[in-house]
Amino acid sequence: MSKFMKTLNNISRSQAIYRHNRISATDLQTGHYAFVLAICRSPGRSQEDLAQELCINKSTVARNLTALEEKGYISRTPLPNDRRQFSVYPTEKMLAVLPEIKKASNEWMTLLSEGIDQEELEIFNSVLERMQKRAREIISQQEENK
């Protein structure tokens, strides 16, 4: 793994630990926070949409959603045109923890970017967004070639 990828990985894992420590009063697992944010950002989306946005395979999404449903954080409704696919909706329980998750994420970014000026952050974010777009294109091409 290149130093760049290792660094991004370490930052991501550190964020997960920070967020989990800040929100330890819930029964959410570290990996569930991304689901909370994505589901609340766009309620009613399909499991497949979540898999694509989060860059996670469909079976991992299904397992995580089952756990969230069992804990009362989501509800799932079969899609009318394909009863094997589901639309995912946040419950009141999920909506109640959302502000705490957002607050912890914002605190993390404030702490992480301390000492870095706004122009540097904007350039860095621009480069990361371009790399993310390219990564998604590569994966999409691989999927099409299967």
C-alpha positions as a Python dict, from the first residue, in 0.01 Angstrom:
ca = {
    (1, 'M'): (0, 0, 0),
    (2, 'S'): (140, 335, -93),
    (3, 'K'): (216, 587, 178),
    (4, 'F'): (-74, 800, 52),
    (5, 'M'): (-327, 517, 86),
    (6, 'K'): (-188, 414, 423),
    (7, 'T'): (-219, 772, 546),
    (8, 'L'): (-580, 804, 427),
    (9, 'N'): (-661, 469, 583),
    (10, 'N'): (-510, 575, 917),
    (11, 'I'): (-702, 904, 915),
    (12, 'S'): (-1026, 720, 839),
    (13, 'R'): (-969, 465, 1115),
    (14, 'S'): (-875, 739, 1360),
    (15, 'Q'): (-1199, 919, 1275),
    (16, 'A'): (-1395, 601, 1338),
    (17, 'I'): (-1235, 562, 1681),
    (18, 'Y'): (-1291, 929, 1768),
    (19, 'R'): (-1654, 920, 1658),
    (20, 'H'): (-1719, 591, 1839),
    (21, 'N'): (-1568, 729, 2161),
    (22, 'R'): (-1783, 1043, 2132),
    (23, 'I'): (-2103, 848, 2064),
    (24, 'S'): (-2049, 542, 2280),
    (25, 'A'): (-2392, 579, 2447),
    (26, 'T'): (-2562, 426, 2140),
    (27, 'D'): (-2563, 65, 2032),
    (28, 'L'): (-2427, 155, 1689),
    (29, 'Q'): (-2113, -12, 1562),
    (30, 'T'): (-1830, 193, 1412),
    (31, 'G'): (-1924, 95, 1057),
    (32, 'H'): (-2285, 204, 1101),
    (33, 'Y'): (-2215, 577, 1114),
    (34, 'A'): (-2168, 604, 738),
    (35, 'F'): (-2503, 429, 691),
    (36, 'V'): (-2676, 671, 928),
    (37, 'L'): (-2542, 971, 738),
    (38, 'A'): (-2623, 827, 394),
    (39, 'I'): (-2974, 707, 485),
    (40, 'C'): (-3068, 1032, 657),
    (41, 'R'): (-2927, 1238, 370),
    (42, 'S'): (-3155, 1059, 123),
    (43, 'P'): (-3436, 854, 284),
    (44, 'G'): (-3599, 590, 69),
    (45, 'R'): (-3295, 503, -137),
    (46, 'S'): (-3233, 144, -234),
    (47, 'Q'): (-2978, -88, -81),
    (48, 'E'): (-2800, -93, -415),
    (49, 'D'): (-2770, 288, -410),
    (50, 'L'): (-2620, 268, -62),
    (51, 'A'): (-2371, 6, -178),
    (52, 'Q'): (-2260, 231, -463),
    (53, 'E'): (-2235, 547, -254),
    (54, 'L'): (-2045, 382, 30),
    (55, 'C'): (-1831, 164, -202),
    (56, 'I'): (-1932, -148, -13),
    (57, 'N'): (-2046, -477, -165),
    (58, 'K'): (-2416, -557, -158),
    (59, 'S'): (-2390, -844, 92),
    (60, 'T'): (-2209, -620, 343),
    (61, 'V'): (-2478, -355, 299),
    (62, 'A'): (-2750, -617, 355),
    (63, 'R'): (-2581, -744, 675),
    (64, 'N'): (-2539, -392, 814),
    (65, 'L'): (-2896, -298, 730),
    (66, 'T'): (-3025, -613, 897),
    (67, 'A'): (-2836, -517, 1214),
    (68, 'L'): (-2968, -160, 1197),
    (69, 'E'): (-3321, -287, 1142),
    (70, 'E'): (-3297, -529, 1436),
    (71, 'K'): (-3181, -242, 1659),
    (72, 'G'): (-3471, -24, 1543),
    (73, 'Y'): (-3271, 233, 1341),
    (74, 'I'): (-3423, 168, 997),
    (75, 'S'): (-3725, 29, 822),
    (76, 'R'): (-3716, -136, 481),
    (77, 'T'): (-3991, -145, 223),
    (78, 'P'): (-3979, -371, -85),
    (79, 'L'): (-3960, -184, -414),
    (80, 'P'): (-4281, -229, -617),
    (81, 'N'): (-4096, -324, -937),
    (82, 'D'): (-3851, -569, -769),
    (83, 'R'): (-3959, -725, -440),
    (84, 'R'): (-3601, -845, -380),
    (85, 'Q'): (-3483, -483, -350),
    (86, 'F'): (-3573, -255, -62),
    (87, 'S'): (-3607, 116, 2),
    (88, 'V'): (-3441, 212, 330),
    (89, 'Y'): (-3586, 471, 568),
    (90, 'P'): (-3456, 610, 897),
    (91, 'T'): (-3669, 560, 1208),
    (92, 'E'): (-3713, 816, 1484),
    (93, 'K'): (-3436, 637, 1672),
    (94, 'M'): (-3191, 700, 1386),
    (95, 'L'): (-3302, 1059, 1344),
    (96, 'A'): (-3245, 1110, 1717),
    (97, 'V'): (-2876, 1010, 1698),
    (98, 'L'): (-2809, 1195, 1371),
    (99, 'P'): (-2728, 1534, 1534),
    (100, 'E'): (-2477, 1368, 1767),
    (101, 'I'): (-2307, 1190, 1478),
    (102, 'K'): (-2289, 1509, 1272),
    (103, 'K'): (-2153, 1700, 1571),
    (104, 'A'): (-1879, 1443, 1631),
    (105, 'S'): (-1789, 1446, 1260),
    (106, 'N'): (-1768, 1826, 1255),
    (107, 'E'): (-1557, 1829, 1573),
    (108, 'W'): (-1323, 1575, 1414),
    (109, 'M'): (-1277, 1787, 1102),
    (110, 'T'): (-1213, 2098, 1312),
    (111, 'L'): (-950, 1918, 1517),
    (112, 'L'): (-795, 1747, 1217),
    (113, 'S'): (-762, 2062, 1007),
    (114, 'E'): (-627, 2279, 1289),
    (115, 'G'): (-326, 2475, 1162),
    (116, 'I'): (-410, 2425, 795),
    (117, 'D'): (-527, 2738, 614),
    (118, 'Q'): (-851, 2746, 415),
    (119, 'E'): (-681, 2769, 75),
    (120, 'E'): (-478, 2454, 143),
    (121, 'L'): (-791, 2270, 254),
    (122, 'E'): (-979, 2373, -59),
    (123, 'I'): (-697, 2252, -285),
    (124, 'F'): (-667, 1928, -91),
    (125, 'N'): (-1043, 1866, -104),
    (126, 'S'): (-1048, 1938, -477),
    (127, 'V'): (-771, 1686, -543),
    (128, 'L'): (-939, 1424, -322),
    (129, 'E'): (-1272, 1471, -499),
    (130, 'R'): (-1105, 1422, -837),
    (131, 'M'): (-933, 1109, -710),
    (132, 'Q'): (-1262, 978, -570),
    (133, 'K'): (-1433, 1037, -904),
    (134, 'R'): (-1153, 852, -1082),
    (135, 'A'): (-1168, 564, -834),
    (136, 'R'): (-1541, 526, -894),
    (137, 'E'): (-1486, 531, -1271),
    (138, 'I'): (-1226, 254, -1242),
    (139, 'I'): (-1457, 37, -1032),
    (140, 'S'): (-1749, 102, -1268),
    (141, 'Q'): (-1533, -6, -1563),
    (142, 'Q'): (-1435, -323, -1380),
    (143, 'E'): (-1799, -402, -1305),
    (144, 'E'): (-1894, -351, -1671),
    (145, 'N'): (-1615, -587, -1782),
    (146, 'K'): (-1727, -875, -1561),
}
